[in-house]
Amino acid sequence: MTIQTICVNEVCEKLKQGAILVDIRQPDEYLREHIEGAELHPLSQLEKEGLTGHAVNANVVIFHCRSGRRTQQASELLAALTTGKEAFILEGGLEGWKANNQPTRLNRSQPLEIMRQVQIAAGSLTLMGAVLGWLVSPVFYGLCAFVGAGLLLAGATGFCGMARLLALMPWNRP
């Protein structure tokens, strides 16, 4: 069974009729910005526990992530979790919702998502290593290699030391 993708206008109509909107992103992403009324059910939690909350009893469930890519990739799992229900994927995810001028709840006091922080930190360190290597000493190129090795390890193993380190920073603590 595949889950059909529906546009923002159709989602709005289905929500008026009692559908439940399920956000499959991570808690840090949801806390920063989310669609009002969407229930948070991170994909990792859905894989372990299945649907919970209001989504369990809903006849119609609409899933979304930031861009729609994660939701599409998880469509087989989501279809299996919604057997006996109508299930849909919000076209374009949160970004598609916003592109159609629909409101979101944005909390700027929440830090950026951890993976965006990793991207900023890794990019900054790599750029700094390259500039210092060129201007000061080739020894600084080692910083670029160190960051590259860390990213390679994170991609290969799923363990990101920089994300773990950033999660401990004061701005990421509740």
GUVOKOL-391278 format. One record per residue: residue number from 1; residue in one letter; chain; x, y, z of N, C-alpha, C in turn. Coordinates in nm, 2 decimals, decimal comma. Each point is the difference from the previous one (the first is absolute). Layout:
<lomis>
LOMI   i aa ch n.east n.north   n.up ca.east ca.north  ca.up c.east c.north   c.up
LOMI NUM  A  A      X       Y      Z       X        Y      Z      X       Y      Z
...
</lomis>
This chain:
<lomis>
LOMI   i aa ch n.east n.north   n.up ca.east ca.north  ca.up c.east c.north   c.up
LOMI   1  M  A   0,08   -0,12   0,00   -0,08     0,12   0,00   0,09    0,12   0,00
LOMI   2  T  A  -0,03    0,10  -0,09    0,07     0,12   0,00  -0,09    0,12   0,06
LOMI   3  I  A   0,07    0,10   0,05   -0,07     0,11   0,06   0,00    0,11  -0,11
LOMI   4  Q  A  -0,12    0,06  -0,02   -0,01     0,10  -0,10   0,04    0,14   0,06
LOMI   5  T  A   0,07    0,07  -0,09    0,04     0,14   0,04  -0,11    0,09  -0,04
LOMI   6  I  A  -0,04    0,10   0,10   -0,11     0,09  -0,03   0,05    0,14   0,02
LOMI   7  C  A  -0,06    0,10  -0,07    0,04     0,14   0,01  -0,05    0,06   0,13
LOMI   8  V  A   0,06    0,12   0,03   -0,03     0,07   0,12  -0,15    0,03   0,01
LOMI   9  N  A  -0,07    0,04  -0,11   -0,14     0,03   0,01  -0,08   -0,12   0,04
LOMI  10  E  A   0,03   -0,12  -0,05   -0,07    -0,12   0,03   0,03   -0,03   0,15
LOMI  11  V  A   0,12    0,02   0,05    0,03    -0,02   0,14  -0,08    0,08   0,09
LOMI  12  C  A  -0,02    0,13  -0,04   -0,08     0,09   0,08  -0,14   -0,05   0,01
LOMI  13  E  A  -0,06   -0,04  -0,11   -0,13    -0,06   0,00  -0,02   -0,12   0,09
LOMI  14  K  A   0,10   -0,09  -0,02   -0,01    -0,12   0,08   0,02    0,03   0,15
LOMI  15  L  A   0,08    0,10   0,04    0,02     0,03   0,14  -0,13    0,06   0,05
LOMI  16  K  A  -0,08    0,08  -0,08   -0,13     0,05   0,04  -0,10   -0,12   0,03
LOMI  17  Q  A   0,02   -0,11  -0,07   -0,08    -0,11   0,01   0,04   -0,10   0,11
LOMI  18  G  A   0,11    0,04   0,08    0,04    -0,09   0,11   0,13   -0,08  -0,02
LOMI  19  A  A   0,07    0,02  -0,11    0,12    -0,07  -0,02   0,11    0,04   0,10
LOMI  20  I  A   0,09   -0,09   0,02    0,11     0,03   0,09   0,13    0,02  -0,08
LOMI  21  L  A   0,07    0,11   0,03    0,13     0,03  -0,07   0,11   -0,05   0,09
LOMI  22  V  A   0,09   -0,08  -0,05    0,11    -0,06   0,07   0,13    0,04  -0,05
LOMI  23  D  A   0,08    0,07   0,08    0,13     0,05  -0,03   0,10   -0,11   0,03
LOMI  24  I  A   0,08   -0,05  -0,10    0,09    -0,11   0,03   0,15    0,05   0,02
LOMI  25  R  A   0,02    0,13   0,02    0,13     0,05   0,02   0,05   -0,02   0,14
LOMI  26  Q  A   0,12    0,04   0,03    0,05    -0,02   0,13  -0,05    0,11   0,10
LOMI  27  P  A   0,00   -0,02   0,13   -0,05     0,10   0,09   0,06    0,14  -0,01
LOMI  28  D  A   0,14    0,01  -0,03    0,06     0,13  -0,01  -0,05    0,08  -0,12
LOMI  29  E  A  -0,03   -0,07  -0,11   -0,06     0,06  -0,11  -0,14    0,05   0,03
LOMI  30  Y  A  -0,08   -0,08   0,06   -0,14     0,03   0,03  -0,01    0,12   0,10
LOMI  31  L  A   0,09    0,00   0,10    0,00     0,11   0,10   0,03    0,13  -0,07
LOMI  32  R  A   0,09    0,00  -0,10    0,04     0,13  -0,07  -0,12    0,05  -0,08
LOMI  33  E  A  -0,07   -0,09  -0,08   -0,11     0,04  -0,08  -0,08   -0,12  -0,03
LOMI  34  H  A  -0,14    0,02   0,01   -0,09    -0,11  -0,04  -0,13    0,06  -0,04
LOMI  35  I  A  -0,08   -0,08  -0,06   -0,14     0,03  -0,04  -0,09   -0,01   0,12
LOMI  36  E  A  -0,07    0,10   0,03   -0,09     0,00   0,11  -0,09   -0,12   0,00
LOMI  37  G  A  -0,01   -0,07   0,11   -0,09    -0,12   0,01   0,07   -0,13  -0,05
LOMI  38  A  A   0,12    0,01  -0,06    0,06    -0,13  -0,04   0,06   -0,07   0,12
LOMI  39  E  A  -0,02   -0,13   0,00    0,05    -0,08   0,11   0,14   -0,05  -0,04
LOMI  40  L  A   0,09    0,01   0,10    0,14    -0,05  -0,03   0,01   -0,15   0,03
LOMI  41  H  A   0,04   -0,07  -0,11    0,03    -0,14   0,01   0,13   -0,03  -0,08
LOMI  42  P  A   0,11    0,02   0,06    0,13    -0,01  -0,08   0,00   -0,14  -0,07
LOMI  43  L  A   0,06    0,00  -0,11    0,01    -0,12  -0,08   0,07   -0,11   0,08
LOMI  44  S  A   0,10    0,03   0,07    0,07    -0,10   0,08  -0,10   -0,06   0,11
LOMI  45  Q  A  -0,08    0,08   0,05   -0,10    -0,05   0,10  -0,11   -0,08  -0,07
LOMI  46  L  A  -0,04    0,04  -0,12   -0,10    -0,08  -0,07   0,05   -0,14  -0,04
LOMI  47  E  A   0,12   -0,01  -0,03    0,06    -0,13  -0,03   0,00   -0,09   0,11
LOMI  48  K  A   0,01    0,05   0,13    0,01    -0,08   0,12  -0,14   -0,02   0,06
LOMI  49  E  A  -0,08    0,10   0,01   -0,13     0,00   0,07  -0,12    0,00  -0,08
LOMI  50  G  A   0,01    0,04  -0,13   -0,12     0,02  -0,08  -0,07    0,13   0,04
LOMI  51  L  A  -0,12    0,01  -0,06   -0,08     0,12   0,03  -0,04    0,01   0,15
LOMI  52  T  A  -0,01    0,12   0,05   -0,05     0,02   0,14  -0,08    0,12   0,00
LOMI  53  G  A  -0,06    0,04   0,11   -0,07     0,12   0,01  -0,13    0,00  -0,08
LOMI  54  H  A  -0,04    0,11  -0,05   -0,13     0,01  -0,07   0,01   -0,07  -0,14
LOMI  55  A  A   0,12   -0,02  -0,05    0,01    -0,06  -0,13  -0,04   -0,15   0,00
LOMI  56  V  A   0,00   -0,06   0,12   -0,04    -0,14   0,01  -0,15   -0,02  -0,04
LOMI  57  N  A  -0,08    0,09   0,05   -0,14    -0,01  -0,02  -0,05    0,08  -0,12
LOMI  58  A  A   0,08    0,07  -0,07   -0,04     0,08  -0,11  -0,03   -0,08  -0,12
LOMI  59  N  A  -0,10    0,04  -0,08   -0,03    -0,07  -0,12   0,09    0,05  -0,12
LOMI  60  V  A   0,04    0,12   0,01    0,08     0,06  -0,10   0,13    0,06   0,06
LOMI  61  V  A   0,12   -0,04  -0,05    0,12     0,04   0,06   0,09    0,06  -0,12
LOMI  62  I  A   0,05    0,12   0,03    0,08     0,07  -0,10   0,14    0,02   0,06
LOMI  63  F  A   0,10   -0,06  -0,07    0,14     0,01   0,05   0,08    0,11  -0,07
LOMI  64  H  A   0,09    0,06   0,07    0,09     0,10  -0,06   0,13    0,01   0,07
LOMI  65  C  A   0,10    0,05  -0,08    0,13     0,03   0,06   0,04    0,14  -0,05
LOMI  66  R  A   0,12    0,04  -0,01    0,04     0,13  -0,04  -0,03    0,03  -0,15
LOMI  67  S  A   0,05   -0,09  -0,09   -0,01     0,02  -0,14  -0,09   -0,11  -0,07
LOMI  68  G  A  -0,03   -0,10   0,07   -0,07    -0,11  -0,06   0,08   -0,12  -0,04
LOMI  69  R  A   0,13    0,02   0,00    0,10    -0,11  -0,04   0,00   -0,11   0,10
LOMI  70  R  A   0,01    0,03   0,13    0,01    -0,11   0,10  -0,13   -0,08   0,00
LOMI  71  T  A  -0,11    0,08  -0,01   -0,13    -0,07   0,00  -0,02   -0,09  -0,12
LOMI  72  Q  A   0,04    0,04  -0,11    0,00    -0,09  -0,12   0,08   -0,12   0,02
LOMI  73  Q  A   0,12    0,02   0,05    0,09    -0,11   0,02  -0,05   -0,11   0,10
LOMI  74  A  A  -0,08    0,05   0,10   -0,06    -0,08   0,10  -0,14   -0,05  -0,03
LOMI  75  S  A  -0,05    0,02  -0,13   -0,14    -0,02  -0,03  -0,04   -0,15   0,02
LOMI  76  E  A   0,09   -0,09  -0,02   -0,04    -0,14   0,02  -0,03   -0,03   0,15
LOMI  77  L  A   0,09    0,05   0,09   -0,02    -0,01   0,14  -0,13    0,07   0,04
LOMI  78  L  A  -0,02    0,12  -0,05   -0,12     0,08   0,04  -0,13   -0,07  -0,05
LOMI  79  A  A   0,01   -0,06  -0,12   -0,12    -0,08  -0,05  -0,03   -0,12   0,09
LOMI  80  A  A   0,11   -0,06   0,04   -0,02    -0,12   0,09  -0,06    0,04   0,13
LOMI  81  L  A   0,03    0,12   0,05   -0,05     0,05   0,13  -0,14    0,04  -0,01
LOMI  82  T  A  -0,05    0,03  -0,12   -0,13     0,06  -0,01  -0,10   -0,09  -0,07
LOMI  83  T  A   0,02   -0,13   0,01   -0,09    -0,10  -0,06  -0,14    0,02   0,05
LOMI  84  G  A  -0,10    0,01  -0,09   -0,13     0,02   0,05  -0,04    0,15   0,01
LOMI  85  K  A   0,09    0,09  -0,03   -0,02     0,14   0,01   0,03    0,06  -0,14
LOMI  86  E  A  -0,05    0,12  -0,02    0,04     0,08  -0,11   0,13    0,07   0,04
LOMI  87  A  A   0,10   -0,01  -0,08    0,13     0,06   0,03   0,05    0,08  -0,12
LOMI  88  F  A   0,06    0,12   0,03    0,05     0,09  -0,10   0,13    0,06   0,04
LOMI  89  I  A   0,07    0,05  -0,10    0,12     0,08   0,02  -0,02    0,14  -0,04
LOMI  90  L  A   0,04    0,10   0,08   -0,01     0,14  -0,04   0,10    0,03  -0,10
LOMI  91  E  A  -0,04    0,04  -0,12    0,09     0,03  -0,11   0,09    0,12   0,04
LOMI  92  G  A   0,13   -0,02  -0,01    0,10     0,10   0,04   0,02    0,02   0,15
LOMI  93  G  A  -0,07   -0,07   0,08    0,02     0,00   0,14  -0,02    0,14   0,06
LOMI  94  L  A   0,07    0,03   0,11   -0,01     0,13   0,06   0,03    0,12  -0,09
LOMI  95  E  A   0,10   -0,02  -0,09    0,04     0,10  -0,09  -0,11    0,03  -0,10
LOMI  96  G  A  -0,07   -0,11  -0,05   -0,11     0,02  -0,09  -0,12    0,07   0,07
LOMI  97  W  A  -0,02   -0,03   0,13   -0,10     0,06   0,07   0,02    0,15   0,01
LOMI  98  K  A   0,13    0,04   0,03    0,03     0,14   0,01   0,00    0,07  -0,14
LOMI  99  A  A   0,04   -0,07  -0,10   -0,01     0,05  -0,13  -0,14    0,04  -0,05
LOMI 100  N  A  -0,10   -0,07   0,06   -0,14     0,03  -0,03  -0,06    0,10   0,10
LOMI 101  N  A   0,09    0,07   0,07   -0,04     0,11   0,09  -0,09   -0,06   0,12
LOMI 102  Q  A   0,03   -0,12   0,04   -0,07    -0,05   0,12   0,08    0,03   0,13
LOMI 103  P  A  -0,06    0,02   0,11    0,07     0,04   0,12   0,08   -0,11   0,06
LOMI 104  T  A   0,11    0,03   0,07    0,07    -0,09   0,08   0,03    0,06   0,13
LOMI 105  R  A   0,04   -0,08   0,10    0,04     0,06   0,13   0,15   -0,01   0,00
LOMI 106  L  A   0,06    0,12   0,00    0,15     0,01  -0,01   0,04    0,06   0,14
LOMI 107  N  A   0,09   -0,08   0,06    0,06     0,04   0,13   0,15    0,03  -0,02
LOMI 108  R  A   0,03    0,13  -0,02    0,14     0,04  -0,02   0,08   -0,02   0,12
LOMI 109  S  A  -0,06   -0,02   0,12    0,08    -0,02   0,12   0,06   -0,14   0,00
LOMI 110  Q  A  -0,05   -0,09  -0,08    0,05    -0,14  -0,01   0,12    0,01  -0,09
LOMI 111  P  A   0,10   -0,08   0,03    0,12     0,00  -0,09  -0,03   -0,06  -0,13
LOMI 112  L  A   0,09    0,02  -0,10   -0,01    -0,06  -0,13   0,01   -0,15   0,02
LOMI 113  E  A  -0,05   -0,08  -0,09    0,01    -0,14   0,01   0,14   -0,05   0,00
LOMI 114  I  A   0,03   -0,10   0,08    0,13    -0,05   0,02   0,08   -0,02  -0,13
LOMI 115  M  A  -0,06   -0,06  -0,10    0,07    -0,03  -0,13   0,03    0,13  -0,07
LOMI 116  R  A  -0,08    0,10   0,01    0,04     0,13  -0,06   0,12    0,06   0,08
LOMI 117  Q  A   0,00   -0,02   0,13    0,11     0,05   0,08   0,13   -0,08  -0,04
LOMI 118  V  A  -0,01   -0,13  -0,03    0,11    -0,08  -0,04   0,05    0,06  -0,14
LOMI 119  Q  A  -0,09    0,03  -0,09    0,04     0,05  -0,13   0,07    0,13   0,01
LOMI 120  I  A  -0,05    0,09   0,09    0,06     0,13   0,02   0,14   -0,02   0,06
LOMI 121  A  A   0,01   -0,08   0,10    0,13    -0,02   0,07   0,10   -0,07  -0,09
LOMI 122  A  A  -0,04   -0,10  -0,07    0,09    -0,07  -0,09   0,05    0,09  -0,12
LOMI 123  G  A  -0,09    0,07  -0,05    0,03     0,09  -0,11   0,10    0,11   0,05
LOMI 124  S  A  -0,03    0,06   0,12    0,09     0,10   0,05   0,14   -0,05   0,03
LOMI 125  L  A   0,01   -0,12   0,06    0,13    -0,05   0,03   0,08   -0,04  -0,12
LOMI 126  T  A  -0,07   -0,05  -0,10    0,06    -0,03  -0,13   0,05    0,12  -0,07
LOMI 127  L  A  -0,08    0,10  -0,01    0,04     0,13  -0,06   0,12    0,06   0,08
LOMI 128  M  A  -0,01    0,00   0,13    0,10     0,06   0,08   0,13   -0,08  -0,02
LOMI 129  G  A   0,00   -0,13   0,00    0,12    -0,08  -0,03   0,06    0,03  -0,13
LOMI 130  A  A  -0,08    0,02  -0,10    0,05     0,02  -0,14   0,06    0,14  -0,01
LOMI 131  V  A  -0,06    0,10   0,06    0,05     0,14   0,00   0,13    0,01   0,08
LOMI 132  L  A   0,00   -0,06   0,12    0,12     0,00   0,08   0,11   -0,08  -0,06
LOMI 133  G  A  -0,03   -0,11  -0,07    0,10    -0,08  -0,07   0,06    0,08  -0,11
LOMI 134  W  A  -0,07    0,08  -0,07    0,05     0,08  -0,11   0,08    0,12   0,05
LOMI 135  L  A  -0,06    0,07   0,11    0,07     0,12   0,04   0,11   -0,02   0,11
LOMI 136  V  A  -0,02   -0,10   0,09    0,09    -0,01   0,11   0,10   -0,11  -0,01
LOMI 137  S  A  -0,06   -0,13  -0,01    0,09    -0,11  -0,01  -0,08   -0,12  -0,05
LOMI 138  P  A   0,06   -0,08  -0,08   -0,07    -0,12  -0,06  -0,05   -0,10   0,11
LOMI 139  V  A   0,06    0,02   0,12   -0,05    -0,09   0,11  -0,15    0,01   0,03
LOMI 140  F  A  -0,05    0,12  -0,03   -0,15     0,02   0,02  -0,09   -0,08  -0,09
LOMI 141  Y  A   0,06   -0,05  -0,11   -0,08    -0,08  -0,09  -0,04   -0,13   0,07
LOMI 142  G  A   0,07   -0,03   0,11   -0,04    -0,12   0,08  -0,14    0,02   0,06
LOMI 143  L  A  -0,04    0,12   0,03   -0,13     0,03   0,05  -0,11   -0,04  -0,10
LOMI 144  C  A   0,03    0,03  -0,12   -0,10    -0,04  -0,11  -0,01   -0,16  -0,01
LOMI 145  A  A   0,12   -0,06   0,01    0,00    -0,15   0,00  -0,07   -0,06   0,12
LOMI 146  F  A   0,02    0,06   0,12   -0,07    -0,04   0,12  -0,15    0,01  -0,01
LOMI 147  V  A  -0,05    0,11  -0,05   -0,14     0,02  -0,02  -0,06   -0,10  -0,10
LOMI 148  G  A   0,08   -0,01  -0,11   -0,05    -0,09  -0,11   0,00   -0,15   0,05
LOMI 149  A  A   0,10   -0,04   0,08   -0,01    -0,13   0,06  -0,12   -0,02   0,09
LOMI 150  G  A  -0,03    0,10   0,08   -0,11    -0,01   0,09  -0,13   -0,01  -0,08
LOMI 151  L  A  -0,02    0,08  -0,11   -0,12    -0,01  -0,08  -0,01   -0,14  -0,07
LOMI 152  L  A   0,12   -0,05  -0,04    0,00    -0,14  -0,06  -0,04   -0,10   0,10
LOMI 153  L  A   0,05    0,01   0,12   -0,04    -0,10   0,10  -0,15    0,01   0,04
LOMI 154  A  A  -0,05    0,13   0,01   -0,14     0,02   0,03  -0,09   -0,07  -0,11
LOMI 155  G  A   0,04    0,02  -0,13   -0,08    -0,05  -0,11   0,01   -0,15   0,00
LOMI 156  A  A   0,11   -0,06   0,03    0,02    -0,15  -0,01  -0,06   -0,07   0,12
LOMI 157  T  A   0,00    0,06   0,12   -0,04    -0,07   0,12  -0,13    0,05   0,06
LOMI 158  G  A  -0,04    0,13  -0,04   -0,12     0,05   0,06   0,03    0,07   0,14
LOMI 159  F  A   0,12    0,00   0,04    0,04     0,07   0,12   0,07    0,13  -0,03
LOMI 160  C  A  -0,05    0,11   0,04    0,06     0,13  -0,03   0,05    0,06   0,13
LOMI 161  G  A   0,13    0,00   0,02    0,06     0,05   0,13  -0,03    0,15   0,01
LOMI 162  M  A   0,00    0,07  -0,11   -0,02     0,15   0,00  -0,14    0,03   0,05
LOMI 163  A  A  -0,10   -0,08  -0,05   -0,14     0,02   0,05  -0,01   -0,03   0,14
LOMI 164  R  A   0,07   -0,11   0,05   -0,01    -0,03   0,15   0,06    0,12   0,08
LOMI 165  L  A   0,11    0,05  -0,05    0,07     0,11   0,07  -0,09    0,13  -0,01
LOMI 166  L  A  -0,06    0,03  -0,11   -0,08     0,11  -0,01  -0,13   -0,01   0,09
LOMI 167  A  A  -0,05   -0,12   0,01   -0,11    -0,02   0,09   0,02    0,04   0,14
LOMI 168  L  A   0,13   -0,01   0,04    0,04     0,03   0,14   0,02    0,15   0,02
LOMI 169  M  A  -0,01    0,08  -0,10    0,03     0,15   0,01  -0,12    0,06   0,07
LOMI 170  P  A   0,03    0,11   0,08   -0,11     0,06   0,08  -0,12    0,05  -0,08
LOMI 171  W  A   0,02    0,04  -0,12   -0,12     0,05  -0,08  -0,09   -0,12  -0,04
LOMI 172  N  A   0,05   -0,12   0,01   -0,08    -0,12  -0,04  -0,07   -0,07   0,12
LOMI 173  R  A   0,03    0,06   0,12   -0,06    -0,06   0,12  -0,13    0,06   0,03
LOMI 174  P  A  -0,10   -0,08   0,05   -0,13     0,06   0,03   0,01    0,09   0,12
</lomis>
